Amino acid sequence: MSGWQAWLRALALGVAALGAGPAAAGKAPEAKVEIKHFAFAPEVLTVTAGTRVIWTNRDDEPHIVVSAGNRFASSKAMDTDETYATVFDKPGTYAYFCSIHPHMVGTVIVR
Amino acid sequence: MQDHDDNQKEAVPGRRQFLHCMAWAGAGTLWLMKGGVLQAHALDGLAGDEAADASFSFVQISDSHIGFHKEPNPDVVATLRAALAKINAQPDKPDFLLHTGDLTHLSKPEEFDTLSGVMQEAKAAHTFYVPGEHDVIGDNGAEFFRRFGQHQSSGGWYSFDHRGVHFVGLVNVLNLKAGGFGSLGADQLAWLKKDLASRSAETPVVVFAHMPLWQLYPQWGWGTDDSAEAMSYLRRFGSVSVLNGHIHQIQQKVEGNITFYTARSTAYPQPAPGKADAPGPLKDIAPGSLQTYLGVREVRHVRGKQALAVTEEVLA
């Protein structure tokens, strides 16, 4: 391994460590979804792979984010102003809904 | 409630009894169902024979949402207590209570504990429960069914007979699909078909479940995906009453011999279909008037008439 390659490798590991560590959570790209009036806004969110998506419930009713087909981890019941976040690592189209108000649907598109 | 005072029933039918009833029933409205057709009746028209024919009654309460603590009702325990006190105060004791779901707001053990404790105050011998979507969060209803289930089937649905009326408790808040509504599912429908098959068409049937068993307002998700299939099994019966909760207000619909009713909540009202941006708690109500939006429902079986009289009572 050349010095140049070793440096690259160290850099990559360092970036990976930063991305995984809680201290560096703020450095991962983030995108927000507001839950208001029994709807997800934006209803379709497009992000790059590795983005941390954060849902915030602005309703007085609890809501739950559940992946259609169980393709990402579901939230717990979010009461007013509570949030749920998960990182989307792999490109794809992720449909989700609120399991207690299933007419509420949304999509995360990961490129 | 038309004959709520046995001592006065024979002696003073008519207007005096009507006024007496109104004094504690608030703006209660009386509905009589005959042959599947809903008829509005003046309360004073029901003294005498109609009242004497009543063989039993039961009461429906719904959507107590224990754990909710915001406007317009920061004390949902107090309003549930008020509902039970109203029921307990009736000289004609209901044979049992039905709770049509959303006992709790978030399915938390402490919320179920509180609900169980408050329900001890009911004088009725028994309360039958079906879950709301708020009661099955995180565990698909395991805790709910452990505490409040009838344990007749693995899915939690059940039926029983009471003085000639067949009661069916259904579960339509589990395995909900994205973009869908309430759901009964193939297993429950098969069970229902079998459960009803041996009953004669003359048997009055009462079906109760949390979410409306008709497409009441799809824009807000108020309906059940496969309710039409369930109704196809019920259509041959002469008198079917469907009692639901979920939407925190009274809505009614007649479809042949099947009459659908949704009940008030004991906790907080929700807006009428399409009358707000979303179906959340209705906050824009006049100070002090919350209790006029909350209530209980009494259902009285009139012997020999294959009819059920449904009475709404507000807490105020």
Interface residues (C-beta under 8 A of the other chain):
Chain A: H37 F38 A39 D59 D60 E61 P62 I64 V66 A68 K76 A77 D79 T80 A95 Y96 F97 S99 I100 H101 P102 H103 M104 V105
Chain B: K70 E71 H105 L106 S107 E133 H134 I137 G138 V173 L176 K177 A178 G179 G180 F181 P218 Q219 W220 G221 D277 A278 P279 G280 P281
